[in-house]
Amino acid sequence: MARLQGRVALVTGGASGIGRACAERLAEEGAAVAVTDIQEALGREVVAGIEAAGGKAAFYAHDVTSESAWEAVVAAAQADLGGLSILVNNAGIGIGGSIVDMTLEDWQRQQAINLDGVFLGVKHGIRAMREAGGGAIINLSSVAGLKGAANLAAYNATKGGVRLFTKGVALECARSGWNIRVNSVHPGIIDTPIWTKIDAVPLAEGANAVDIDTMAAVAVPLGRTGTARQIADGVVFLASDEASYITGTELVIDGGMTA
């Protein structure tokens, strides 16, 4: 349980869902973890839990669409935790609905968080990792980055962009000799709070959230939803030396949906 001893990880959107599970699992494996999010109270709760379990962590309020914010949190992680060797670009939102009705404002907001935020994290993460002698970047995409979905085309665009952006950056890092591996993770239907936050997805009359258990029973060959911890286990693997020959690829964790 110490595969990541001596390393420093930064997890965006680390206050809840998959991000929280990633922060907790990375800490369990020995990493010091910078938890960043716009949800300050929940983020500090995650840090308190990690510290109570004997780990090391710090919380930073963080808007991933701001370049100055990225510069500040990376510098803070270096100063407070001792560097940066693992970056998990997890923060994201989902805005659904017909593409003909989507506003340009919603399109741009989703692009800014889901894609611009990953770009900025990679840009400033690589700079810090080169100083540290190398590292691993894991970008959270989705099965929606591998196949299309009606009423989620704008979300498809962001997650598909993350997938190919990851591959291009992985090749640049490898060919530049920076000792930085870059991979993407593609969750399927995972039981997290995001399903209560997806905007404008058509729901049954009177419903206020997606019924993911019914969805999984129909769409997932294994017949069930996944857990945030199962995604975090994959992230820990990609961050560890066990994945030292893996870069530029996608780890699909979806119960067989894309098979």
C-alpha positions in Angstrom: 0.0 0.0 0.0 2.9 2.4 -0.7 3.3 2.3 -4.5 3.4 6.1 -4.6 5.5 6.9 -1.5 7.4 10.1 -1.9 5.3 11.5 -4.8 3.1 14.5 -4.9 -0.3 14.4 -6.7 -2.7 17.1 -7.7 -6.3 16.2 -8.3 -8.8 18.7 -9.8 -12.4 18.3 -8.9 -11.2 16.4 -5.9 -14.0 17.4 -3.5 -16.5 14.7 -4.6 -17.2 11.8 -6.9 -14.4 10.3 -8.9 -12.0 13.1 -7.9 -12.5 12.4 -4.2 -12.0 8.7 -4.7 -8.8 9.4 -6.7 -7.4 11.7 -4.0 -8.2 9.2 -1.3 -6.6 6.2 -3.2 -3.5 8.2 -4.1 -3.1 9.1 -0.5 -3.6 5.5 0.6 -0.7 4.5 -1.7 1.6 7.1 -0.1 1.3 10.2 -2.2 0.9 13.6 -0.7 -2.2 15.0 -2.4 -3.2 18.5 -3.4 -7.0 18.5 -3.6 -8.4 21.3 -5.8 -12.0 22.3 -6.4 -14.5 25.2 -6.3 -16.4 23.3 -3.5 -14.2 24.5 -0.6 -16.1 22.9 2.3 -16.2 19.5 0.7 -12.6 19.8 -0.4 -11.4 20.5 3.1 -13.5 17.6 4.3 -11.6 15.3 1.9 -8.2 16.6 3.2 -9.3 16.2 6.8 -10.2 12.6 6.1 -6.9 11.9 4.4 -5.0 13.4 7.3 -7.1 11.5 9.8 -6.0 8.3 8.1 -2.3 9.3 8.4 -1.9 10.8 5.0 -0.7 14.2 3.8 -2.9 16.5 1.8 -3.8 20.2 1.2 -6.8 21.9 -0.3 -6.7 24.7 -2.8 -9.7 26.6 -4.1 -9.3 26.4 -7.9 -11.1 27.5 -11.0 -9.6 25.2 -13.7 -10.5 27.7 -16.5 -8.1 30.3 -15.0 -4.5 30.2 -16.1 -3.4 32.3 -13.1 -5.2 29.9 -10.8 -3.3 27.0 -12.3 0.0 28.8 -11.8 -0.9 29.5 -8.2 -2.1 25.9 -7.3 0.9 24.3 -8.9 3.3 26.7 -7.1 1.5 26.0 -3.8 1.7 22.3 -4.3 5.4 22.6 -4.9 6.0 24.8 -1.9 3.6 23.0 0.5 4.0 19.4 -0.5 7.4 19.2 -2.1 6.9 19.2 -5.9 4.5 17.6 -8.4 4.8 14.2 -10.0 1.2 13.1 -10.6 -1.6 15.2 -12.1 -5.2 14.0 -12.4 -7.2 16.3 -14.6 -10.7 15.3 -13.3 -12.8 18.4 -13.0 -15.6 18.5 -15.5 -19.3 19.3 -16.1 -22.0 17.8 -18.2 -24.5 19.9 -20.2 -27.0 17.9 -22.2 -29.9 18.7 -24.5 -30.4 19.1 -28.2 -27.6 20.7 -30.1 -30.0 22.9 -32.0 -31.2 24.4 -28.7 -27.9 24.7 -26.9 -26.7 28.3 -26.3 -23.2 29.4 -27.3 -22.7 30.3 -23.7 -23.3 26.7 -22.5 -21.2 25.3 -25.3 -18.3 27.6 -24.3 -18.7 27.0 -20.6 -18.5 23.2 -21.0 -15.5 23.6 -23.4 -13.7 25.9 -20.9 -14.0 23.5 -18.0 -13.7 20.1 -19.7 -11.1 21.0 -22.3 -9.4 24.3 -21.6 -9.0 23.2 -18.0 -7.2 20.0 -19.1 -5.0 22.0 -21.5 -4.0 24.4 -18.7 -3.3 21.6 -16.3 -1.1 19.7 -18.7 0.8 22.9 -19.7 1.6 23.8 -16.1 1.9 20.3 -14.9 4.5 19.4 -17.4 6.6 22.4 -16.5 6.6 21.3 -12.8 7.2 17.7 -13.6 10.2 18.5 -15.8 11.7 20.3 -12.8 11.0 17.1 -10.7 12.6 14.8 -13.3 9.3 13.2 -14.6 5.8 12.2 -13.7 2.5 10.9 -14.8 -0.6 12.8 -16.1 -4.0 11.1 -16.1 -6.8 12.9 -17.9 -10.4 11.9 -17.2 -12.3 11.5 -20.4 -15.4 9.3 -20.7 -17.0 6.6 -22.8 -18.6 9.7 -24.3 -15.1 10.4 -25.7 -15.1 7.2 -27.6 -18.7 7.0 -29.0 -21.4 9.5 -29.7 -24.6 10.0 -27.7 -27.8 11.8 -28.8 -28.4 15.0 -26.8 -24.8 14.9 -25.5 -22.9 16.0 -28.6 -21.3 19.0 -27.0 -20.1 16.8 -24.1 -18.9 14.3 -26.7 -16.8 17.1 -28.3 -15.1 17.9 -25.0 -14.4 14.3 -24.0 -13.3 13.3 -27.5 -11.0 16.3 -27.4 -9.4 15.2 -24.1 -8.7 11.7 -25.6 -6.8 12.9 -28.7 -5.2 15.8 -26.8 -3.8 13.2 -24.4 -2.3 11.2 -27.2 -0.6 14.2 -28.8 0.9 15.4 -25.5 2.0 11.8 -24.7 4.0 11.7 -28.0 5.5 15.2 -27.4 6.6 14.2 -23.9 8.1 10.8 -25.0 9.9 12.2 -28.0 11.2 15.2 -26.0 12.7 12.8 -23.4 10.8 14.4 -20.5 10.0 11.2 -18.7 6.4 12.1 -18.4 3.7 9.6 -19.3 0.2 10.9 -20.3 -2.9 8.7 -20.5 -6.7 9.1 -20.4 -9.3 7.2 -18.4 -12.8 6.6 -19.8 -15.4 5.8 -17.2 -18.8 4.4 -18.1 -21.9 4.7 -15.9 -20.4 5.4 -12.5 -22.4 6.0 -9.4 -21.4 9.6 -8.5 -23.2 12.9 -7.8 -22.7 14.1 -11.4 -25.9 12.4 -12.5 -27.9 14.9 -10.4 -26.0 17.8 -12.0 -26.2 17.2 -15.7 -28.1 20.1 -17.2 -30.9 19.8 -19.7 -30.9 16.0 -20.1 -34.5 15.0 -21.0 -36.0 13.2 -18.0 -39.3 11.5 -17.3 -41.9 14.0 -16.1 -41.4 14.7 -12.4 -37.9 13.2 -12.3 -35.0 15.3 -11.0 -32.1 12.8 -11.6 -31.1 10.1 -14.0 -31.9 6.6 -12.9 -28.5 5.1 -13.4 -29.3 1.7 -12.1 -32.0 1.2 -14.8 -29.6 2.7 -17.4 -26.8 0.4 -16.4 -29.1 -2.7 -16.5 -29.9 -1.9 -20.1 -26.6 -0.5 -21.4 -23.8 -2.2 -19.5 -23.0 -5.8 -20.3 -22.0 -6.5 -16.6 -25.5 -5.2 -15.7 -24.5 -2.7 -13.0 -23.0 0.7 -12.3 -19.4 1.2 -11.5 -18.0 2.9 -8.4 -15.8 5.9 -8.1 -13.2 3.7 -6.3 -13.0 1.4 -9.3 -12.1 4.4 -11.5 -9.6 5.6 -8.8 -7.9 2.1 -8.8 -7.3 2.6 -12.6 -5.9 6.1 -12.0 -3.5 4.7 -9.3 -2.3 2.0 -11.6 -1.5 4.6 -14.4 0.3 6.8 -11.9 2.4 4.0 -10.6 5.6 2.3 -11.8 3.5 -0.7 -12.8 2.4 1.4 -15.8 5.9 2.6 -16.7 5.6 1.4 -20.3 2.1 2.8 -20.8 1.7 6.2 -22.4 -0.7 7.7 -25.0 -3.4 5.2 -24.4 -6.9 5.1 -23.0 -8.0 2.9 -20.0 -11.6 2.1 -20.5 -13.5 1.3 -17.3 -17.1 0.8 -18.4 -18.4 -2.7 -17.6 -18.1 -3.6 -21.3 -20.3 -0.8 -22.7 -17.9 0.0 -25.6 -17.1 -3.6 -26.3 
